[in-house]
Amino acid sequence: MEEFIVTFKPQDRKIRVKRGTDLLTAALKAGVSLNSSCGGEGLCGKCKVIVKKGEVKTEPSKLINEKDRARNAILACESIVESDLEIAIPSESLELHKIESHDAEEFSKGVILKREGAFRHLPLIEKIYLELPEPTLDDNTSDLDRIYREIERRLEGLFLSAKVSNVRLLGDVLRESGFKVTVTIAHKEGACEIIAIEPGDTSKHNLGFAFDIGTTTVVGQLIDLNTKRILGSKIAYNKQAPYGSDVITRIIYGSDPKGLEKLNGAVVDNINEIIEDLSSEFKLDMTNVHAVVCAGNMTMMHFLLEIDPTHIRKAPYIPTMTTFSPIHSSEVGIKMSPKGILYCLPGVTTYIGGDTVGGVLASGIFDSDEVALLVDIGTNGEIVLGNREWMIGAAASAGPSFEGSGLSHGMKAVNGAIQKVKIAKSLDVEYETIGEAKPKGICGSAYIDLLRGMLKNSVMTKDGKINSERASKRIRKGELTYEFVVAFKKETATGEDIVIQEDDIENLKRAKGAIYSAILSLFIKVEKEVSEVKKVYIAGGFGNYISIESAVSIGLLPDIDRSLYEYIGNSSLAGARMSLLSRDALAKTKDIARSITYIDLSSEPRYMDEYVAALFFPHTDSGRFPSVR
């Protein structure tokens, strides 16, 4: 079959592909990651590219407007290579994988620390310095048994083991060091494995990583296991994004072995890049890094371990695994100490994963005397209600709207994102951006503020339509629907107006409706009133910015005493870090996973009624929101 060379600018990447290859596939093969939140289905319009030279065969799309056609822009996923090509990629079409360090700090801000003292400091990796008695004719114990003997005096009641590969050179190491060595021990489900033996005292150098593997972002922290100190944080967009913005699209892609291999490689690349960046920043010897703890939803864990995810999306929705035994990190290609160990937090079932279990651990719901609620607002809205005696959980299919995806000017909560908005009676708009930079787009917390302000000032009706009769230069007819201008192009970093459209409002309305109706369904299931809850923990990627008042006003969260709400930030990452630093905490995650009763909302008789009723601002039943006028 005839082949052509496709050149991508400004990256200057070239790839030879066969006639008939779509440009999205060609870009991925060339190492250029385009925005493609729909997984290449032609639905999101994010993968626009400009044809500079050559011929393509493309499908017409309503997502290509007159401005796009004037610059010869097309959708990469809908365009087939027909000749040698030169393709220019606009900056907005690039899927950025790295986020600036100050953004990593923003994502890590608010991660709860107060619960971390609830568990003994017993890190998963221990480094023990030994000064061993040298062998004699009277003490002819073998080298390895000599180490076992000394360790067992300190760690009673644990089974010790060592792989042959770790002790092949033990005889030389002991004699060259004068029998003064540091033994690195990995604690694995009640047993201990010796994973390294080094000459001299290296016990002060004991490091590990905690990761939150999210659908949208991957966050990692470097931890000193001896002092419990967080040395550094990094965040990156999940490299799986070109294969779909939501887990279902990725599961479909990963049901093919080649697709699964790509999804696995993408997330492992994320982890390795963060490890390498932090190692370089702190000039680490990677032989001192022996542990990685990961928390994520069930689909992300299957991708990380390269386990077939097919049955997660097929009735009766059964994952292959929910509990994951520790493995050597090299088994999945994580680049750290060759003998390092990968631990993954357990999940409950298909849609309640280790990220939620980590959140329950970090928030302390499992140990609460009073009824508490955890709401993790992300691509999936995970919710847990309960206390020390009982817990139930559910997942709301909220979609990626609150993380900025699928919206006309949506973006993640990073530098340049509008994060807070106020609309005056005159319809003047005041906004605040992350990093105080010129606005580039709108993140989830600002969309919630926007909806509240638009509703309050009659810019938007209660069913989510923009009031075209309201006289203002900010209200106008767009190409497809009416829109409200948040920032005019002279104010923005992109040189374009930043707007919210009726289609955006519809997506946000469905997302907020899914989360609120899921919360109500859990209370209905246990025959309790919302007023009985004594604490509501708000977690998630934008949990540091969300206005509770705005969230209640639009019907996203229950209308209760605002003092009961508490921000806890990335509780998944906090749970992973707590487990890294305490074997007790890791063991507790298994108890938590077993204790949560999962409620499948699709089979709940009243859920759909609740969902439909929530497709209104704030709700069709105004009595549920007495404080909202």
VEXSEFI-88366 format. One line per 5 residues: number of its first residue (from 1); their letters; for each residue y, z, x of C-alpha. Coordinates in steps of 0.2 Angstrom, whole numbers. Layout:
residues N
NUM) A) Y:Z:X ~ ...;
END
This chain:
residues 629
1) MEEFI) 0:0:0 ~ 18:-4:6 ~ 27:10:14 ~ 46:13:16 ~ 57:25:26;
6) VTFKP) 68:37:16 ~ 83:45:26 ~ 91:60:19 ~ 109:64:23 ~ 117:75:29;
11) QDRKI) 101:83:36 ~ 97:66:44 ~ 78:69:39 ~ 67:54:39 ~ 50:52:30;
16) RVKRG) 39:37:28 ~ 31:36:10 ~ 22:24:0 ~ 30:13:-14 ~ 30:23:-30;
21) TDLLT) 33:40:-22 ~ 46:49:-32 ~ 62:55:-22 ~ 59:74:-25 ~ 41:73:-17;
26) AALKA) 49:63:-3 ~ 62:76:0 ~ 49:90:0 ~ 39:80:13 ~ 54:78:24;
31) GVSLN) 58:96:23 ~ 73:95:12 ~ 71:107:-3 ~ 81:101:-18 ~ 85:112:-33;
36) SSCGG) 72:108:-46 ~ 70:123:-58 ~ 60:113:-70 ~ 47:109:-57 ~ 51:90:-57;
41) EGLCG) 49:87:-76 ~ 67:79:-77 ~ 73:94:-88 ~ 85:104:-78 ~ 96:90:-70;
46) KCKVI) 98:100:-54 ~ 90:88:-42 ~ 104:75:-42 ~ 105:64:-26 ~ 116:49:-22;
51) VKKGE) 109:32:-17 ~ 119:25:-2 ~ 107:11:3 ~ 92:3:-5 ~ 83:1:-21;
56) VKTEP) 75:14:-33 ~ 67:13:-50 ~ 74:27:-61 ~ 73:33:-79 ~ 89:35:-89;
61) SKLIN) 93:53:-92 ~ 106:62:-103 ~ 108:74:-88 ~ 117:60:-78 ~ 135:59:-85;
66) EKDRA) 148:46:-82 ~ 155:54:-66 ~ 137:54:-59 ~ 135:36:-63 ~ 151:32:-55;
71) RNAIL) 145:39:-38 ~ 128:31:-40 ~ 119:48:-43 ~ 102:49:-50 ~ 88:63:-53;
76) ACESI) 77:63:-38 ~ 62:68:-49 ~ 64:53:-60 ~ 67:40:-47 ~ 54:30:-38;
81) VESDL) 55:23:-20 ~ 56:4:-20 ~ 63:0:-3 ~ 70:8:13 ~ 83:21:7;
86) EIAIP) 97:31:13 ~ 100:46:1 ~ 115:58:1 ~ 112:75:-6 ~ 127:84:-13;
91) SESLE) 128:103:-8 ~ 125:109:-26 ~ 108:100:-26 ~ 101:109:-11 ~ 90:124:-14;
96) LHKIE) 97:137:-1 ~ 83:148:6 ~ 93:160:16 ~ 107:172:9 ~ 120:179:20;
101) SHDAE) 117:197:27 ~ 131:204:16 ~ 122:197:1 ~ 106:206:7 ~ 116:222:7;
106) EFSKG) 122:218:-11 ~ 104:215:-17 ~ 98:231:-9 ~ 113:242:-15 ~ 108:254:-28;
111) VILKR) 90:254:-23 ~ 85:272:-27 ~ 82:285:-14 ~ 82:301:-23 ~ 63:300:-28;
116) EGAFR) 57:296:-11 ~ 57:314:-6 ~ 44:317:-20 ~ 30:312:-9 ~ 24:319:8;
121) HLPLI) 29:308:23 ~ 12:301:27 ~ 15:283:33 ~ 1:270:31 ~ 1:267:49;
126) EKIYL) 0:282:62 ~ 2:281:81 ~ -6:296:89 ~ -4:299:108 ~ -19:306:116;
131) ELPEP) -22:314:133 ~ -41:313:134 ~ -52:322:146 ~ -60:310:158 ~ -79:308:157;
136) TLDDN) -90:317:169 ~ -109:318:172 ~ -109:333:160 ~ -97:325:147 ~ -104:307:146;
141) TSDLD) -98:303:129 ~ -94:284:126 ~ -76:279:128 ~ -74:275:109 ~ -83:291:104;
146) RIYRE) -71:301:115 ~ -56:294:105 ~ -65:297:89 ~ -68:315:94 ~ -50:318:98;
151) IERRL) -43:310:82 ~ -56:319:71 ~ -49:335:77 ~ -32:330:70 ~ -37:320:55;
156) EGLFL) -51:330:46 ~ -62:322:33 ~ -58:304:36 ~ -70:290:40 ~ -65:282:57;
161) SAKVS) -69:264:62 ~ -64:251:74 ~ -68:232:75 ~ -77:226:91 ~ -62:215:94;
166) NVRLL) -51:230:96 ~ -61:239:109 ~ -68:225:120 ~ -56:230:134 ~ -55:248:130;
171) GDVLR) -64:254:146 ~ -51:246:157 ~ -36:252:146 ~ -42:270:147 ~ -45:270:166;
176) ESGFK) -29:261:170 ~ -19:273:160 ~ -28:289:166 ~ -35:291:149 ~ -18:293:142;
181) VTVTI) -16:281:127 ~ -8:279:110 ~ -20:275:96 ~ -13:265:81 ~ -22:270:65;
186) AHKEG) -21:261:48 ~ -25:271:33 ~ -35:261:21 ~ -42:268:4 ~ -48:285:11;
191) ACEII) -54:278:28 ~ -45:275:44 ~ -46:259:55 ~ -41:259:73 ~ -31:243:75;
196) AIEPG) -23:245:92 ~ -26:256:108 ~ -11:255:121 ~ -9:263:138 ~ 4:277:138;
201) DTSKH) 14:285:125 ~ 21:272:113 ~ 21:283:97 ~ 39:283:95 ~ 39:264:91;
206) NLGFA) 31:263:74 ~ 38:250:62 ~ 34:242:45 ~ 41:230:32 ~ 43:232:13;
211) FDIGT) 44:217:2 ~ 49:213:-15 ~ 41:196:-19 ~ 52:190:-34 ~ 51:174:-44;
216) TTVVG) 69:169:-38 ~ 71:179:-22 ~ 61:188:-9 ~ 69:204:-1 ~ 62:212:14;
221) QLIDL) 67:228:23 ~ 62:234:41 ~ 57:252:41 ~ 55:265:55 ~ 39:274:49;
226) NTKRI) 43:289:60 ~ 60:293:54 ~ 59:284:37 ~ 76:275:41 ~ 79:258:34;
231) LGSKI) 84:248:49 ~ 89:232:41 ~ 87:221:25 ~ 86:202:22 ~ 85:191:7;
236) AYNKQ) 80:173:4 ~ 78:162:-11 ~ 60:160:-15 ~ 54:144:-7 ~ 43:141:-22;
241) APYGS) 58:136:-32 ~ 56:117:-30 ~ 39:119:-39 ~ 47:127:-54 ~ 59:141:-59;
246) DVITR) 47:150:-69 ~ 29:157:-66 ~ 21:146:-79 ~ 27:130:-71 ~ 21:136:-54;
251) IIYGS) 4:141:-61 ~ 2:124:-68 ~ 7:117:-51 ~ -4:130:-42 ~ -20:126:-53;
256) DPKGL) -23:112:-41 ~ -30:118:-24 ~ -17:107:-14 ~ -3:114:-25 ~ -9:132:-23;
261) EKLNG) -9:129:-4 ~ 9:124:-5 ~ 15:139:-15 ~ 6:151:-4 ~ 14:142:11;
266) AVVDN) 31:144:3 ~ 30:162:0 ~ 22:166:17 ~ 36:156:25 ~ 49:167:16;
271) INEII) 40:183:23 ~ 39:176:41 ~ 57:170:41 ~ 63:187:36 ~ 52:196:48;
276) EDLSS) 57:185:62 ~ 76:187:58 ~ 75:205:58 ~ 64:206:73 ~ 77:195:82;
281) EFKLD) 92:205:76 ~ 84:222:82 ~ 75:214:97 ~ 58:220:92 ~ 42:219:100;
286) MTNVH) 31:213:86 ~ 16:222:93 ~ 24:238:86 ~ 25:231:68 ~ 8:235:60;
291) AVVCA) 11:236:41 ~ 18:225:27 ~ 18:232:9 ~ 22:219:-4 ~ 26:222:-23;
296) GNMTM) 28:207:-35 ~ 22:201:-52 ~ 4:196:-54 ~ 7:178:-51 ~ 17:180:-35;
301) MHFLL) 3:191:-28 ~ -10:178:-33 ~ 1:165:-23 ~ 3:176:-8 ~ -16:179:-7;
306) EIDPT) -20:161:-11 ~ -30:166:-27 ~ -32:153:-41 ~ -19:158:-54 ~ -26:146:-68;
311) HIRKA) -32:159:-80 ~ -16:169:-80 ~ -9:156:-92 ~ -24:153:-102 ~ -31:164:-117;
316) PYIPT) -36:178:-115 ~ -24:178:-100 ~ -35:187:-87 ~ -29:187:-69 ~ -43:186:-55;
321) MTTFS) -37:203:-48 ~ -25:217:-52 ~ -30:229:-38 ~ -29:222:-20 ~ -38:230:-5;
326) PIHSS) -29:230:11 ~ -32:215:22 ~ -27:210:40 ~ -10:201:38 ~ -16:187:49;
331) EVGIK) -28:182:35 ~ -13:175:25 ~ -3:169:40 ~ 10:183:41 ~ 17:184:59;
336) MSPKG) 17:201:66 ~ 5:212:76 ~ -12:202:75 ~ -21:217:69 ~ -7:222:56;
341) ILYCL) -12:226:39 ~ -5:219:22 ~ -5:231:7 ~ -1:225:-10 ~ 4:236:-25;
346) PGVTT) -8:235:-39 ~ -3:229:-56 ~ -9:232:-74 ~ -13:215:-81 ~ -6:197:-81;
351) YIGGD) 12:201:-85 ~ 14:219:-79 ~ 12:218:-60 ~ 15:228:-44 ~ 34:226:-46;
356) TVGGV) 34:235:-62 ~ 21:248:-56 ~ 33:251:-41 ~ 47:253:-53 ~ 38:266:-62;
361) LASGI) 34:275:-46 ~ 52:274:-40 ~ 60:280:-56 ~ 48:294:-59 ~ 44:290:-77;
366) FDSDE) 25:294:-73 ~ 31:312:-69 ~ 44:315:-83 ~ 42:328:-97 ~ 53:318:-108;
371) VALLV) 52:300:-115 ~ 60:288:-103 ~ 62:269:-103 ~ 62:257:-88 ~ 70:240:-91;
376) DIGTN) 68:227:-77 ~ 79:212:-81 ~ 73:197:-71 ~ 65:180:-74 ~ 52:190:-84;
381) GEIVL) 59:206:-93 ~ 46:220:-89 ~ 48:236:-100 ~ 39:252:-99 ~ 41:267:-111;
386) GNREW) 33:284:-109 ~ 31:300:-99 ~ 18:310:-89 ~ 7:310:-104 ~ 7:292:-109;
391) MIGAA) 15:275:-105 ~ 15:258:-113 ~ 22:242:-106 ~ 26:224:-111 ~ 34:209:-104;
396) ASAGP) 47:198:-112 ~ 48:180:-108 ~ 66:180:-105 ~ 67:165:-93 ~ 78:164:-78;
401) SFEGS) 95:164:-87 ~ 100:181:-82 ~ 97:176:-64 ~ 108:162:-65 ~ 96:148:-67;
406) GLSHG) 95:135:-81 ~ 114:137:-85 ~ 128:124:-82 ~ 137:135:-69 ~ 124:149:-66;
411) MKAVN) 120:155:-49 ~ 112:171:-41 ~ 122:186:-37 ~ 128:181:-20 ~ 144:178:-11;
416) GAIQK) 156:168:-22 ~ 147:172:-39 ~ 159:178:-53 ~ 151:195:-57 ~ 163:203:-69;
421) VKIAK) 174:195:-82 ~ 188:202:-94 ~ 195:191:-108 ~ 212:196:-115 ~ 218:193:-133;
426) SLDVE) 228:178:-126 ~ 212:172:-119 ~ 218:174:-101 ~ 203:177:-90 ~ 202:190:-76;
431) YETIG) 186:189:-65 ~ 179:197:-50 ~ 168:188:-37 ~ 156:195:-25 ~ 163:196:-8;
436) EAKPK) 181:192:-15 ~ 178:174:-12 ~ 184:159:-22 ~ 172:157:-37 ~ 157:145:-35;
441) GICGS) 148:150:-51 ~ 143:163:-63 ~ 129:176:-61 ~ 120:186:-74 ~ 131:201:-76;
446) AYIDL) 146:190:-78 ~ 138:180:-92 ~ 135:197:-101 ~ 153:201:-99 ~ 158:184:-105;
451) LRGML) 148:185:-121 ~ 155:201:-125 ~ 173:195:-122 ~ 171:179:-132 ~ 163:188:-146;
456) KNSVM) 177:201:-146 ~ 191:188:-146 ~ 183:177:-159 ~ 180:163:-146 ~ 162:164:-151;
461) TKDGK) 154:167:-168 ~ 140:179:-170 ~ 127:165:-170 ~ 133:159:-153 ~ 144:144:-157;
466) INSER) 161:142:-149 ~ 175:143:-161 ~ 183:126:-159 ~ 197:130:-171 ~ 204:144:-159;
471) ASKRI) 219:136:-151 ~ 218:137:-132 ~ 217:126:-117 ~ 201:135:-112 ~ 192:129:-127;
476) RKGEL) 187:111:-127 ~ 174:98:-131 ~ 162:94:-117 ~ 151:79:-115 ~ 138:87:-127;
481) TYEFV) 144:103:-134 ~ 160:114:-134 ~ 164:124:-119 ~ 175:138:-113 ~ 183:137:-96;
486) VAFKK) 181:153:-86 ~ 190:146:-70 ~ 200:130:-68 ~ 196:119:-54 ~ 212:124:-44;
491) ETATG) 205:141:-43 ~ 187:137:-38 ~ 178:134:-21 ~ 169:119:-29 ~ 185:110:-35;
496) EDIVI) 177:109:-52 ~ 180:119:-68 ~ 168:133:-71 ~ 163:134:-89 ~ 151:142:-101;
501) QEDDI) 144:129:-114 ~ 136:132:-131 ~ 119:127:-123 ~ 121:141:-110 ~ 125:153:-124;
506) ENLKR) 109:148:-133 ~ 99:151:-118 ~ 107:168:-115 ~ 104:172:-134 ~ 86:169:-133;
511) AKGAI) 84:179:-117 ~ 93:194:-123 ~ 84:193:-140 ~ 67:193:-130 ~ 71:208:-120;
516) YSAIL) 79:218:-135 ~ 65:214:-147 ~ 52:219:-134 ~ 60:236:-131 ~ 61:239:-150;
521) SLFIK) 42:233:-152 ~ 37:247:-140 ~ 46:260:-150 ~ 38:254:-166 ~ 21:254:-158;
526) VEKEV) 21:272:-153 ~ 31:277:-170 ~ 46:283:-161 ~ 65:281:-164 ~ 76:274:-150;
531) SEVKK) 86:290:-152 ~ 71:300:-145 ~ 73:292:-127 ~ 81:303:-114 ~ 83:292:-100;
536) VYIAG) 85:273:-98 ~ 82:265:-80 ~ 90:248:-78 ~ 82:239:-64 ~ 82:221:-58;
541) GFGNY) 91:208:-47 ~ 108:211:-55 ~ 106:229:-61 ~ 120:235:-49 ~ 133:224:-58;
546) ISIES) 128:224:-77 ~ 140:233:-88 ~ 131:244:-100 ~ 145:242:-113 ~ 144:223:-112;
551) AVSIG) 125:223:-113 ~ 125:234:-129 ~ 139:224:-137 ~ 129:208:-136 ~ 113:216:-142;
556) LLPDI) 103:216:-125 ~ 101:235:-124 ~ 100:248:-138 ~ 116:256:-144 ~ 113:274:-138;
561) DRSLY) 123:287:-128 ~ 129:277:-112 ~ 126:292:-101 ~ 107:290:-104 ~ 108:274:-94;
566) EYIGN) 105:274:-75 ~ 106:260:-63 ~ 91:260:-50 ~ 93:243:-42 ~ 78:234:-35;
571) SSLAG) 65:247:-40 ~ 51:235:-35 ~ 57:236:-17 ~ 59:255:-18 ~ 41:257:-24;
576) ARMSL) 35:246:-9 ~ 45:256:3 ~ 39:273:-4 ~ 21:267:-3 ~ 24:261:15;
581) LSRDA) 30:279:20 ~ 17:289:10 ~ -1:287:7 ~ 1:299:-8 ~ 14:287:-16;
586) LAKTK) 2:272:-13 ~ -12:281:-21 ~ -1:286:-36 ~ 2:267:-39 ~ -16:265:-43;
591) DIARS) -15:280:-55 ~ 1:273:-63 ~ -7:255:-65 ~ -22:263:-74 ~ -11:274:-85;
596) ITYID) 0:260:-93 ~ -7:253:-109 ~ -2:235:-110 ~ 5:228:-126 ~ 3:209:-129;
601) LSSEP) 19:206:-139 ~ 12:189:-146 ~ -1:198:-155 ~ 10:212:-162 ~ 14:208:-181;
606) RYMDE) 32:213:-181 ~ 37:206:-164 ~ 42:189:-170 ~ 52:196:-184 ~ 61:207:-172;
611) YVAAL) 64:192:-160 ~ 71:181:-174 ~ 82:196:-180 ~ 89:198:-162 ~ 95:180:-161;
616) FFPHT) 112:185:-166 ~ 127:194:-158 ~ 123:209:-157 ~ 110:208:-171 ~ 107:203:-189;
621) DSGRF) 106:222:-193 ~ 123:228:-188 ~ 117:246:-192 ~ 107:246:-176 ~ 124:244:-166;
626) PSVR) 136:256:-175 ~ 147:257:-160 ~ 150:238:-159 ~ 164:232:-170;
END
